[in-house]
Every structure is written in C-alpha cells, then in structure tokens.
Amino acid sequence: MVTVRPLAEEETAALAEGLARLPLLARYRRQAGGIEADLRAARARGEGLLVAEAQGRVAGLAWYLCSGTLGMGGYLRLLAVLGEAQGAGVGARLLAAWEAEVAKESRHAFLLVSDFNEGAQRFYERHGYVRCGALPALVLPEVAELLYWRRLR
C-alpha cells in the first residue's frame, strides 16, 4: 500500500541520497548535498514537499508550488520515484496528491519534462497532460524542457 504525506524534516538527507542516484538527476549533475540543501530551502519558503511511503520506506517525492505559474496555476518542480518503487503506481499517487493540493487554489497544473525523458512524457500524457511547447537550453545547453499543462477543474 502506498500512502502520501508531507516530507518529515528528518527524512530529507536520506531522500536526497536516493534522489541523487536516479539517472535523471545524475544527468542534471545533481548531488545529494545540493539536493538536500534545495529541499531544506524549499521547506523554509513554504513550498510543497510530499513523499510517497511504501512498505514503511520513502518511495518518491513531489515538490511543488500551488500557484503562481503564468499567474494561473500550480507548478510541479519535481516528481521522482526511487528505483525499486518505479512501476508500482507511486508516481500516479504522488501526481494525484499534488493535483488535489493545487486544485484548492488553482484551475491549472503545469510541469516541465526533459526532451529525452520519453517515459515521463508518456506518463504525463496518460494522466491528461498536454504538451504545449519547449524551452530550449533552459537548464542544460543540450536539453529542451517540454512544457505540459492540464486543466484541473
């Protein structure tokens, strides 16, 4: 069974270690220390940090803002599922929980997906997201970030 809840402060370091091992974050040259610092700073700013827990262990993260994107909606900064939990519905549970939080304040949900991350593109499209455009070299010079959108209500 997968449950979704806010990230506990004491889980931050271990979660950052797990995230740093993911191929996506490695491609963006993210290391555990930097990820941990970013998560702590996000908490201090009041950004949303939800974790999925499966079999008593943290299995994934949704890091988000509920409003502000294009003055219209929420933004999913990162949805990540740790290695062994991939393919078990953890991502879908995190996405649904994030959308529920955003829907309290906004009518629209936005996110970015790397152009090379075809699995993520298929995942979001299966969940009703529409690709709206591309932001070339936004983070890495060789990667376009694809903008996805969904109306929530």
N, C-alpha and C positions, 0 to 999 in steps of 0.2 A: 504494500500500500504506500502511496506517495502522499505526503502532506506538504502544504506550502505555508510558510510562516516568515516573519521578519528575521533577518540575519541577526544573530546574537553577537555582541562585541567580541566575546572570547573565541568565536569561530573564524574570525577574519583572517588570521595568519594561516591556518590550515587550509582554508578555502583558497586563499591566494596561491599557496603552493600547488594545489590541484589545478587551478586555472592556468598557471604558468606552464604546466605540462601539456596543455591542449595544443595541437598543431596550429590552430588559428591564431592563438595569442603568441605562439613562438614566431609565426610568420611576421607578426607586427613587432617583434623584438621586445615583448613584454616579459619582465622577470618578476618573480614572486614579491620581492621587496617593493617594487614600484606599484604592483597591483594592490598590495596591502595598503600602501600609503594612499592610493587613489580611493580605495573603499572606505578607509577611515575619514578621508576628506569629504567624500560623498555623504557619509553619515552626519558629519558636522554641518554640512549645508542643508540637511533635511531631505536629501534625495531618497527615493525608494530603493530598498535592498531586500528582496525576497529570496529565500532559499527553498529548494525542494529537499525534503528529507525522505529517504527510502531505507528501510531496514536499519533505522537508527543512525544513519550517516547522511551527511550533506551530500546531495547528488547533483545540485545545479544552482544557478543564480539567475535572477532577473534584476537588473539595475536600471532604474528608470526615473523619468520626470513625469508628473501627472499633467502638466500643462506647459504652455509657452511656445511649443513648436509651431512656427509660422503664425503665432498668435491664435492658434486654433486647436491644438491637441497635445496629447502626451507623446513622449519620445522614449523608446526602448534603447538605452545605451548599450546594453549587453545582455544577451540571453545565452547562457553556456551550460552545457550538461557535461558533467565529469565522465571520463572514459567508460567505465563499466556500466554506467546508468544509461548510456546512449541507446536509443531504440526501444526504450521501455515506457514511453509516454510521459517522461519527466518534462521534456520541453513543452509539450502541449499543456500540461498542468500549470507550468510557470507562465506561459503565454496567456492562458485564460485568467489567471490570478492578476496579472498585470493589466489586462484589458478591463477587468472588473474595477480595479483601482482607478484607472484613467477615466472610465465611464462616469464616475462620480462627479468629475469636474469638466470633462471634455467630450466632444462628439467624435473626435478623430484620433486615430493612432498612427504614428509614424515610426519608421525604423530604417536603418541602413544595413545593407548586406554587401560584403565584398564580391566583386565580379567573378572571382574564381571559386566562390563558395556555392557551388550549384546545389548541394544538398540543402543548405539553408534557404536558398531561393525556392526550391520545390516545397519545403516545409511551410514557409510563409504563404505561398500561393495556395496550398491546400487549405490553409486556415483563412482564406478570403482576402488576402492582401494583394494589392495591385501594384505592379512596378510602374513608377511614374517618371523616372529619369535617372540620370547618372551624374555623379560628381567626380570627374577625373582627377586623380592625384590628390585627393583631399587629405589622406593620411600618409600613404606611401606613393612615391612617384610612379610606380608601375601598376598601381591598382586603382580601379574606379570603384567608388562606393555607390551602390544602387539604392535609390530612394523607393521605399514601399509605403503604402497608405491603405488604411481601412476605415470605413465609417462604422462607428460603434453603436450609435442609436439614432 
